[in-house]
Amino acid sequence: MDYRETYQKILEEYRQVFERLDQKNMRDFIDEVKNHNRIFLIGVGREGMATKAFAMRLMHMGKEVHWIWDDTTPSINPGDLLIATLGDGKIGHIDYVCRRAKEAGAFIYVVTGSPSGETAKNVADKVFFVPAAVYRGTDDVVPSFQPMGNLFEQCLLILFDIIIMTMVDEIPDLSFEKMSANHRNIE
């Protein structure tokens, strides 16, 4: 595999995803995140890693952030936001968590490459659609020559960073310098 040809194909896939992304859909997601101070997040595998990176930046912004799988995660309550990344929109144990959170009164936002998936269709209050190829996805998205869900996972990380940068730009008295004061200082 030729390095230059490979990265150029990957960059072209990114371009197609970012151009196809519905900016109003992303704006709705940004506004919902801005309107919640207590945010719970869940994701698995590589998309979970991108979601954890997003959780970290939300914490740096001063949000109260909890990762569902942590032993120190408190109960979720009415008015809380749960952000669940489900590439194919129907991962069983994440669906279960979303349903329990909804029963507890939380607002459920599913981030997915397959909005026709069970959780996205039947549990989410809102869906943020990232039109990138996902593992086992069935929706009309940008196809990829990369394996499994690579394109979705990579775009998720970049989009979450763009969302953080947008929020920092829009929130008065928030800056990257102020965020750095919340960075872990015991390493």
Buried (B, 14 or more C-beta within 10 A) or exposed (E): EEEEEEEEEBEEBBEBBBEBBEEEBBEBBBEBBBEBEBBBBBBBBBBBBBBBBBBBBBBBBBBEBBBBEEEEEEEBEEEBBBBBBBBBBBBEEBBEBBBEBBEEEBBBBBBBBBBBBBBBBEBBBBBBBBBBBBBBBEBEBBEBEBEBBBBBBBBBBBBBBBBBEBBBEEEEEBEEEBBEEBEEEEE
